[in-house]
Amino acid sequence: MAVETKYVVVRKGEEKMSFASKKEADSWDKMLDLAESFEEWLEEGPVELDESQREALGLWLAEHKETLSTLIKTGKRPQPKAATTPEQEEKAAPKARAKHKAA
């Protein structure tokens, strides 16, 4: 029989998500705190949004906080990272191993 540790994020008595590591659970909980702050802030805004819209938008903003931060700091969206195919990753792997061995 295996023993498994599970970290569960609970908000308002509701289980939101479970994780294998405390770090991941803490990160998710922090993101939910940020989303809640966005929801409260959006309620004060000039646009009428119902509760579910504020919740969805708050969560989306929290999930994309790095993009939002870059937009605020630079006035521009960050460049999207190029998608890599499994073949490209395989080609890059030997180079990465060679750099690692050289260090």
Kinemage of the C-alpha trace (Angstrom):
@kinemage 1
@onewidth
@group {chain A} dominant
@subgroup {mainchain}
@vectorlist {calphas} color= white
{ca met a 1} P 0.000 0.000 0.000
{ca ala a 2} L 1.379 3.412 -0.979
{ca val a 3} L 1.150 6.524 1.154
{ca glu a 4} L 0.628 9.740 -0.722
{ca thr a 5} L 0.858 13.305 0.584
{ca lys a 6} L -1.591 15.698 -0.971
{ca tyr a 7} L -1.769 19.473 -0.481
{ca val a 8} L -5.252 20.859 -0.951
{ca val a 9} L -6.172 24.507 -1.531
{ca val a 10} L -9.485 25.255 0.169
{ca arg a 11} L -11.302 28.564 -0.331
{ca lys a 12} L -14.550 29.459 1.441
{ca gly a 13} L -14.927 25.834 2.538
{ca glu a 14} L -14.593 24.576 -1.041
{ca glu a 15} L -11.746 22.381 -2.310
{ca lys a 16} L -10.287 24.230 -5.293
{ca met a 17} L -7.289 22.164 -6.284
{ca ser a 18} L -4.897 19.541 -4.933
{ca phe a 19} L -1.160 19.331 -5.500
{ca ala a 20} L 1.713 16.954 -4.902
{ca ser a 21} L 3.971 19.687 -3.463
{ca lys a 22} L 3.487 22.427 -0.904
{ca lys a 23} L 5.264 24.907 -3.191
{ca glu a 24} L 2.705 24.364 -5.973
{ca ala a 25} L -0.205 24.618 -3.530
{ca asp a 26} L 1.167 27.844 -2.042
{ca ser a 27} L 1.679 29.290 -5.517
{ca trp a 28} L -1.914 28.481 -6.512
{ca asp a 29} L -3.247 29.912 -3.234
{ca lys a 30} L -1.268 33.115 -3.814
{ca met a 31} L -2.696 33.381 -7.331
{ca leu a 32} L -6.225 33.000 -5.928
{ca asp a 33} L -5.500 35.786 -3.401
{ca leu a 34} L -4.410 38.031 -6.265
{ca ala a 35} L -7.524 37.121 -8.269
{ca glu a 36} L -9.691 38.054 -5.291
{ca ser a 37} L -7.936 41.431 -5.037
{ca phe a 38} L -8.554 42.031 -8.736
{ca glu a 39} L -12.244 41.147 -8.274
{ca glu a 40} L -12.611 43.691 -5.475
{ca trp a 41} L -10.828 46.327 -7.541
{ca leu a 42} L -12.968 45.616 -10.617
{ca glu a 43} L -16.094 46.134 -8.520
{ca glu a 44} L -14.995 49.752 -7.980
{ca gly a 45} L -14.447 50.335 -11.712
{ca pro a 46} L -16.654 52.292 -14.089
{ca val a 47} L -17.865 49.190 -15.955
{ca glu a 48} L -20.756 47.185 -14.507
{ca leu a 49} L -19.764 43.524 -14.260
{ca asp a 50} L -21.758 40.838 -12.523
{ca glu a 51} L -20.080 38.697 -9.879
{ca ser a 52} L -19.241 35.804 -12.220
{ca gln a 53} L -17.695 38.195 -14.775
{ca arg a 54} L -15.568 39.870 -12.076
{ca glu a 55} L -14.504 36.441 -10.810
{ca ala a 56} L -13.551 35.200 -14.291
{ca leu a 57} L -11.720 38.412 -15.204
{ca gly a 58} L -9.940 38.574 -11.834
{ca leu a 59} L -8.734 34.993 -12.221
{ca trp a 60} L -7.618 35.608 -15.808
{ca leu a 61} L -5.657 38.728 -14.791
{ca ala a 62} L -4.005 36.844 -11.920
{ca glu a 63} L -3.059 33.950 -14.210
{ca his a 64} L -1.468 36.425 -16.642
{ca lys a 65} L 0.213 38.670 -14.086
{ca glu a 66} L 3.609 38.518 -15.836
{ca thr a 67} L 2.105 39.805 -19.092
{ca leu a 68} L 0.163 42.467 -17.195
{ca ser a 69} L 3.304 43.542 -15.361
{ca thr a 70} L 5.263 43.820 -18.620
{ca leu a 71} L 2.435 45.828 -20.208
{ca ile a 72} L 2.405 48.264 -17.288
{ca lys a 73} L 6.198 48.624 -17.186
{ca thr a 74} L 6.898 48.893 -20.907
{ca gly a 75} L 3.591 49.756 -22.531
{ca lys a 76} L 4.029 46.750 -24.831
{ca arg a 77} L 2.992 43.123 -24.782
{ca pro a 78} L 5.841 40.677 -24.279
{ca gln a 79} L 6.858 38.705 -27.338
{ca pro a 80} L 5.308 35.238 -27.346
{ca lys a 81} L 7.763 32.407 -26.868
{ca ala a 82} L 8.227 30.316 -29.967
{ca ala a 83} L 6.577 26.939 -29.723
{ca thr a 84} L 8.991 24.049 -29.951
{ca thr a 85} L 8.287 20.691 -31.456
{ca pro a 86} L 9.571 17.467 -29.873
{ca glu a 87} L 12.109 17.245 -32.711
{ca gln a 88} L 13.443 20.737 -31.932
{ca glu a 89} L 13.718 19.834 -28.231
{ca glu a 90} L 15.686 16.684 -29.107
{ca lys a 91} L 18.103 18.708 -31.249
{ca ala a 92} L 18.582 21.261 -28.451
{ca ala a 93} L 19.136 18.612 -25.738
{ca pro a 94} L 22.647 17.515 -26.855
{ca lys a 95} L 23.773 21.166 -26.989
{ca ala a 96} L 22.473 21.770 -23.479
{ca arg a 97} L 24.222 18.640 -22.182
{ca ala a 98} L 27.482 19.736 -23.851
{ca lys a 99} L 27.279 23.161 -22.183
{ca his a 100} L 26.543 21.528 -18.842
{ca lys a 101} L 29.564 19.192 -19.135
{ca ala a 102} L 31.854 22.075 -20.085
{ca ala a 103} L 30.961 24.061 -16.960
